[in-house]
Amino acid sequence: MRIAVFGADGYLGFPLSLCLLGRGHEVIAVDNGVTARRAACTGAPSVPADPGPLEQRLGGTGATVVEADVRDQERVRQLLQDVDVVVHLAQQRSAPYSMLSPEHALETVSDNLDSTMAVLFACRETGTRLVKLGSMGEYGTPSVPIPEGEWTLELGGRTARLWFPRSPGSFYHASKVCDSVYLRFACQCYGLTCIDVQQGPVVGVNTAELRERNACTRVYYDDVWGTVVHRFCAQASAGHPLTVYGRGGQTRGFLSLADSTWATATACEQIMDLPAGAYMEINQIAWTRSVRQLAEEVAALARERGCPAALSHVPNPREGCELEEHFYEVEAAVLRNWGLVAEEPQQVLGETLDYMLAHSRELRASVLAPRHTFRDGGDTCRDGHG
């Protein structure tokens, strides 16, 4: 198949491109470097600091590398000519970034919705099928299990199949809810075919394809761009206390980078079997942990490696926007039916910790502790559109 990956230079996009190429697909890798510029604006370093140009990193693979702004509807329409599937990852992806200031919130919402609308209408014209990366954060933390797609409601003696309610915890997550609403409607109205991937936080630094090429992807570890696991592993590697937000009972569904790459590539193949107009939601997680459990597991692994790792409970920068103790259960039957054999959490955590230890001299101490809160905002640095 001919598959376009929008956001191909990102943490997920680069290994996904390699995975698709390894499966024999033709890949058009599209990016414009905006995430790296935004991260630099907030003082967030990655490990490695500069993995190199995307064209160089995909050299010799046969991928076509294109620099483009995916909010440009005409450009996107051109890119999707004769493309079977597009994977849309090209959005502002950080919840904390969206909460830094009113300007950052508006930038997040406008950029994310503009890009989705451009992709949506281009797919309508070209017939390209869409795999869209959403977020489990769209659902919040309801006190009932989260289904895949619709659920059954009984009320007043009647039964209905309804879309599961959303409860976003940031402007970023609210933009993803809007994405889902628009895509669901577009499938109904225009006959688009879409798999909407509601994905939990992704953990880890390696996939089989990255190892084979001795390559790496961009891994952030600060409080704005880094996931909680990467932050904990960097803190342990640098001898910094592992900063647990509040009581640490916040629970999420996680999966490894390798599992995310496998599952998204599989979705690109499975979508070709769906009928025109189908809208399918899948919950892309492999295992659940609380923040406190993750900190304890990383600390234990760090001590096994001779690192003195201590936990430090700090005031929750997301106070008022998330519960610190809650029920959390997610249905994720589709990935099991597709045959996912998930990597073990301990293996992924240990490999990530070893990676951070190997790069410990590159870690920037000034970004290891929380710097921003959701309610108060932060400085108002602006990258502008790119």
C-alpha positions in Angstrom: 0.0 0.0 0.0 0.9 3.6 -0.4 0.8 5.2 3.1 1.4 8.9 4.1 2.6 9.5 7.6 1.9 13.1 8.7 4.2 14.0 11.6 6.9 11.6 10.5 9.7 13.3 12.4 8.1 12.8 15.8 8.6 10.4 18.6 5.9 8.1 17.2 6.1 9.1 13.5 9.7 8.1 12.8 9.5 4.6 14.1 6.1 4.1 12.6 7.5 5.1 9.2 10.3 2.5 9.6 7.8 -0.2 10.6 5.6 0.5 7.6 8.6 0.3 5.3 9.6 -2.9 6.9 6.2 -4.4 6.2 6.7 -3.6 2.5 4.6 -0.5 2.2 5.5 2.7 0.3 5.8 5.6 2.7 5.5 9.3 2.2 7.0 10.9 5.3 5.6 14.4 5.9 6.8 16.9 8.6 7.7 20.5 9.0 9.8 20.4 12.2 7.3 22.4 14.3 7.3 20.2 17.4 11.1 20.5 17.7 10.8 24.3 17.4 8.0 24.4 20.0 10.0 22.2 22.4 13.0 24.5 22.0 10.8 27.5 22.8 9.8 26.0 26.1 13.4 25.0 26.9 12.7 21.3 26.5 15.7 19.2 25.3 15.3 15.8 23.8 17.6 12.8 24.0 19.4 12.8 21.6 19.4 16.6 21.3 19.4 16.5 17.5 18.8 13.1 15.8 19.5 14.7 12.4 17.3 15.6 9.4 14.5 13.3 8.6 15.6 12.8 5.0 19.0 11.6 6.3 17.5 9.3 8.9 15.2 7.7 6.4 18.0 7.5 3.8 18.2 4.3 1.9 14.7 3.1 2.9 12.9 4.3 -0.2 10.7 6.6 1.7 9.7 9.9 0.1 10.3 12.8 2.5 8.2 16.0 2.1 8.3 19.2 4.1 4.8 20.5 4.3 2.3 22.3 6.6 -0.7 19.9 7.0 -3.1 22.8 7.7 -2.8 23.7 4.0 -5.8 22.0 2.5 -4.6 22.3 -1.1 -1.2 20.9 -0.2 -2.6 18.0 1.7 -5.0 17.2 -1.2 -2.0 17.1 -3.5 0.0 14.8 -1.1 -2.9 12.4 -0.8 -3.4 11.8 -4.5 -3.1 8.0 -5.1 -2.5 7.4 -1.4 -4.3 4.4 0.2 -4.1 5.4 3.9 -2.9 8.5 5.8 -1.8 8.4 9.4 -2.5 11.8 11.0 0.0 12.5 13.8 0.8 16.1 12.8 -0.7 18.0 15.7 0.4 19.9 18.8 0.6 16.9 21.1 1.3 18.2 24.6 -1.4 18.8 27.2 0.9 21.0 29.4 1.9 23.1 26.4 -1.8 23.8 25.8 -2.2 25.1 29.3 0.9 27.4 29.4 -1.1 30.5 28.5 -4.2 31.7 26.6 -2.0 32.0 23.5 -0.8 28.5 23.8 -4.3 27.2 24.2 -5.5 29.0 21.1 -2.5 27.9 19.1 -3.2 24.3 20.1 -6.9 24.3 19.4 -6.6 26.2 16.1 -3.6 24.2 14.8 -5.1 20.9 15.7 -8.5 21.5 14.3 -7.2 23.2 11.1 -5.0 20.2 10.4 -7.8 17.7 11.0 -10.2 19.6 8.8 -7.6 19.9 6.0 -7.0 16.1 6.2 -10.7 15.3 6.4 -11.6 17.2 3.3 -8.6 16.0 1.4 -9.6 12.4 2.2 -13.1 13.2 1.0 -11.8 14.3 -2.4 -9.1 11.6 -2.8 -10.8 8.6 -1.2 -7.8 8.1 1.1 -8.6 6.2 4.3 -7.6 7.8 7.6 -6.0 6.5 10.7 -6.2 9.3 13.3 -4.2 9.3 16.5 -6.5 10.4 19.3 -6.0 10.2 23.1 -7.4 8.2 25.9 -7.4 11.5 27.7 -10.5 12.4 25.8 -12.5 10.2 28.2 -11.1 11.6 31.5 -11.5 9.2 34.4 -15.1 8.0 34.5 -16.3 5.8 37.3 -17.4 3.1 34.9 -15.3 1.0 32.4 -14.4 2.8 29.2 -15.7 0.9 26.2 -14.4 0.9 22.6 -16.8 3.1 20.7 -20.4 3.1 21.7 -22.0 1.9 24.9 -25.6 0.8 25.8 -27.7 3.2 27.9 -31.0 2.2 29.5 -33.2 5.1 30.5 -37.0 5.4 31.0 -37.6 1.9 29.9 -35.8 2.4 26.6 -32.4 1.3 25.3 -30.0 3.2 23.1 -26.5 2.8 21.7 -24.6 6.1 22.4 -21.2 7.5 21.9 -19.3 7.2 25.2 -19.2 10.6 27.0 -16.0 12.7 26.8 -14.4 14.6 29.7 -11.1 16.2 28.6 -8.6 17.5 31.2 -6.8 20.1 29.1 -7.3 22.3 26.0 -5.2 19.8 24.1 -7.5 16.9 25.1 -10.5 19.1 24.2 -9.1 19.6 20.7 -8.8 15.8 20.4 -12.5 15.5 21.4 -13.4 17.9 18.6 -11.3 15.8 16.2 -13.3 12.8 17.0 -16.6 14.6 16.7 -15.7 16.0 13.2 -14.3 12.6 12.0 -17.3 10.7 13.1 -19.6 13.2 11.4 -17.5 13.2 8.2 -17.7 9.4 8.0 -21.5 9.6 8.3 -21.9 12.6 6.0 -19.2 12.1 3.3 -18.6 8.3 3.5 -15.0 8.7 4.8 -13.5 5.6 6.4 -11.6 6.2 9.6 -10.0 4.4 12.5 -9.9 6.7 15.5 -7.1 5.5 17.7 -7.6 6.5 21.4 -4.1 5.9 22.7 -2.7 6.0 26.1 0.7 7.5 27.0 3.5 5.7 25.1 6.6 4.5 26.9 10.0 3.5 25.7 12.8 4.2 23.3 13.2 1.3 21.0 11.5 -0.8 18.3 12.9 -3.7 16.2 13.3 -1.3 13.3 15.2 1.3 15.3 17.5 -1.4 16.6 18.1 -2.8 13.2 19.1 0.6 11.8 21.0 1.6 15.1 18.7 4.7 15.0 16.8 6.7 17.7 13.7 8.8 17.9 13.2 12.0 19.8 12.6 11.3 23.5 11.6 14.3 25.7 11.8 14.1 29.5 10.7 17.5 30.8 7.3 18.4 32.4 5.9 19.9 29.1 6.8 17.3 26.4 8.0 14.3 28.3 5.7 11.5 29.4 5.7 10.6 33.1 7.8 7.4 32.6 10.5 9.3 30.6 10.6 12.0 33.2 11.0 9.5 36.1 13.7 7.6 34.2 15.6 10.9 33.5 15.3 12.0 37.1 16.6 8.7 38.4 19.5 8.8 36.0 20.4 12.3 37.1 20.1 11.5 40.9 17.1 13.8 41.1 14.1 12.8 43.3 11.2 11.3 41.3 8.5 14.0 41.5 5.1 12.3 42.1 2.3 14.8 41.5 0.1 14.9 44.6 -0.8 11.6 46.0 0.1 9.8 42.8 -3.1 7.8 42.4 -3.6 9.1 38.8 -4.0 5.9 36.7 -3.6 5.6 33.0 -3.3 3.0 30.3 0.1 2.7 28.8 1.8 0.8 26.0 5.4 0.6 24.7 6.7 2.4 21.7 7.1 -0.9 19.9 3.5 -1.9 20.7 2.2 1.5 19.6 4.1 1.2 16.3 2.9 -2.3 15.7 -0.7 -1.5 16.5 -0.8 1.7 14.3 0.8 -0.1 11.4 -1.7 -2.9 11.8 -4.6 -0.4 11.8 -3.3 0.9 8.4 -3.7 -2.6 7.1 -7.0 -3.4 8.8 -8.7 -0.3 7.6 -8.7 -1.5 4.1 -11.2 -4.2 5.1 -13.7 -1.7 6.5 -16.7 -0.7 4.4 -16.8 2.9 3.0 -18.2 5.3 5.6 -17.1 3.2 8.6 -16.0 5.0 11.8 -14.1 2.7 14.1 -12.7 3.6 17.5 -10.1 1.5 19.2 -8.5 1.9 22.7 -4.8 1.5 22.2 -3.4 0.5 25.6 -1.6 -2.6 26.9 -1.3 -2.2 30.7 -2.4 0.3 33.5 -0.4 1.9 36.3 -0.8 4.7 38.7 1.8 7.5 38.8 2.9 6.3 42.2 3.3 2.7 41.0 5.4 3.8 38.1 7.6 5.9 40.4 8.1 3.0 42.7 8.9 0.6 39.9 11.4 3.0 38.3 13.0 3.7 41.6 13.5 0.0 42.3 15.0 -0.6 38.9 17.3 2.4 39.5 18.5 1.0 42.8 19.3 -2.3 41.2 21.6 -0.3 38.9 23.3 1.5 41.8 21.4 4.8 41.6 20.0 6.3 44.8 16.4 6.9 43.7 14.0 8.6 46.1 10.3 9.6 45.7 9.2 13.2 46.3 5.5 14.0 46.4 5.0 17.6 45.1 2.0 19.8 44.7 0.1 18.6 41.7 0.6 21.1 38.8 -2.7 19.8 37.3 -4.7 20.4 40.5 -8.4 21.0 39.6 -8.0 19.4 36.2 -7.5 15.7 37.2 -8.4 13.5 40.1 -5.5 12.1 42.2 -7.4 8.9 43.2 -9.9 7.3 40.9 -11.4 4.2 39.3 -9.8 3.3 35.9 -10.7 0.4 33.6 -10.5 0.3 29.8 -11.8 -2.2 27.2 -9.1 -2.9 24.6 -10.3 -6.0 22.8 -9.4 -4.9 19.2 -5.6 -5.0 19.8 -6.0 -8.5 21.4 -8.1 -9.7 18.4 -5.4 -8.3 16.0 -2.8 -10.4 17.9 -0.9 -7.9 20.0 1.6 -9.6 22.3 2.4 -6.7 24.6 5.9 -6.0 25.9 6.3 -6.5 29.6 6.2 -3.2 31.6 9.4 -4.1 33.6 11.3 -4.7 30.3 10.2 -1.4 28.9 10.9 0.6 32.0 14.3 -1.0 32.4 15.3 -0.4 28.8 14.1 3.3 29.1 16.1 3.7 32.3 19.2 2.3 30.7 18.8 4.6 27.8 18.6 7.6 30.1 21.6 6.4 32.1 23.6 6.1 28.9 22.7 9.7 28.1 22.9 11.0 31.7 25.5 13.6 30.8 23.2 15.2 28.3 20.3 15.6 30.7 19.4 19.2 31.6 18.9 19.5 35.4 16.8 22.7 35.0 13.9 20.8 33.4 13.7 17.8 35.7 11.4 19.3 38.2 7.9 20.6 37.5 8.0 24.2 36.1 4.4 25.0 35.1 0.9 24.6 36.5 -2.3 24.2 34.5 -4.2 26.9 36.4 -1.6 29.6 36.6 0.0 29.2 33.1 3.6 30.0 32.4 5.6 32.3 30.2 4.1 33.2 26.8 6.8 32.2 24.4 5.4 31.7 20.9 6.8 29.7 18.1 4.3 30.8 15.5 2.8 28.6 12.8 5.1 26.4 10.8 
